[in-house]
Amino acid sequence: MSGVWVFRNGVVHLVENPATEPLDGGGSRQALNSRRKVLVHTPSNEVITSYAVLERKLLGLGWERYYNDPDLLQFHKRDTVHLISLPIDFSRFRSLHMYDIVVKNRNCFEVRDM
């Protein structure tokens, strides 16, 4: 779950995309230091802009495509228990998924503010 927790009208709300939603009760947006996150392949310093690019990088690191769930894009690394599960739609690729990739490929990817 990602976003910003906002206290509004005596109730705490999770704002998924604070850049497009009002954060205070008056309808105006508060300034936030939130930036869009991007996944970067560190050896090439390339920003991952699509699943095709990500898949090429992961396959080169020994990950295999896993086809068990049609609603997810999944990769498995042979001889490990690691599984990377991503939403099938790249527009739903969030920092949570990016950090999962970073943790399972420590020296090859990092998450940066854009």
Secondary structure as UniProt FT lines:
FT   STRAND          4..8
FT   TURN            9..10
FT   STRAND          11..15
FT   TURN            18..20
FT   TURN            25..26
FT   STRAND          37..41
FT   TURN            42..45
FT   STRAND          46..47
FT   HELIX           51..60
FT   TURN            61..62
FT   STRAND          63..66
FT   TURN            70..71
FT   STRAND          72..77
FT   TURN            78..79
FT   STRAND          83..87
FT   HELIX           90..92
FT   HELIX           95..104
FT   TURN            106..108
FT   STRAND          109..113
//
